[in-house]
Amino acid sequence: MNVVSVIIPHYNGEEMLYNCINSIYKNISINNFEIIVVDNASTDNSINRIKNSFANVKIISNKSNLGYSQGCNIGANHANGKYLLFLNNDTEHSKDWIEKLVNFLDSNSKVAAVQPKILNIHNKKLFDYAGGAGGFLDQFCFPFVKGRIFHTLEEDLNQYNNPSRIFWASGAALMIRSEVFNKLEGFEKIYFAYMEEIDLCWRAQSLGYEIWSCTDSYIYHHGPYKNFRKNSMKSLYFNHRNTWILFLKNSYSFNYGISIVIKLFLDWIALLYSLLRLDIKRFFAIIKAHIWLLLYFWKVIKLRQHNKYRLNKLDNIYNGSIVVDYFIKRKKYFSQISLK
């Protein structure tokens, strides 16, 4: 058995994938690991290049784009590592970052999953949009992270350098015990992309495990850092839709429906805000997400009915609203948020 199986879901991006795998080999010192690339029907030359450059990398080719969640599940089915490391193809890495995550899990039996500190590759002084120094969730299932709340990226001044318990580890670089991942039956495939790692960490914590950030391990990610409005409509759509799936599927209580009404109101505010800023992509992404929910509401409720993990109330979900904190109370930095 390998210590680590590195699983990289992939769809196009030849140079990024090559740089990612090359960076893994340059910065790892253990020998008993494997790299598995799950290709979601790429149309470029990326897979041929990897085959020619890295003979030991295992390639799994899907016939269509199955997204992050299902791609990772397929990779996990072919893995034999004690730990599974799900890694974005647009990351590059620091020395021994994988070993530091392994050592952390080896030393903390109550921890199911861990992430490194994730910095922005375009400006390495900034935290990255995709995960920063660890993720959190408010009661309406809006995610935020140490180092990034909505459009504000913080500079890394070592303010979050201590390992800490978090609510969710970023799918950009998430290491989890394979036995826990298998017990949870992997990522929930309905998400396709975005939020599936939060769902996974939620369920892991319902089993009594913890999720941590190990910040002496760090990587760099190709996330946005100048203009968040450049996000594609597809990514905006999945983000808005999937917060609702996460909310309806996992929340312990909706407070007699009041929480649902408030979440709807916050979405209407987001629609108005998008119009005022002429952010047309976001406006239509939210509309599209609501249409999907109307059409497939029964499907989400069925997932909730079969979700035994929702019966365990967690104590580390932020009881406030990060939307209200950020846009109304003008709290831009994680240090301004009181989680208790």
Secondary structure by P-SEA (a helix, b strand, c coil): cccbbbbbbbcccaaaaaaaaaaaaaccccccbbbbbbccccccaaaaaaaaccccbbbbbbcccccaaaaaaaaaaaccccbbbbbbcccccccaaaaaaaaaaaacccccccccbbbbcccccbbbccccccccccccccccccccccccccccccccccccccccccccbbbbcaaaaaaaccccccccccaaaaaaaaaaaaabbbbbbbccccccccccccccccccaaaaaaaaaaaaaaaaacccccccaaaaaaaaaaaaaaaaaaaaacaaaaaaaaaaaaaaaaacaaaaaaaaaacccccccccccccccccccccccccccccccccc
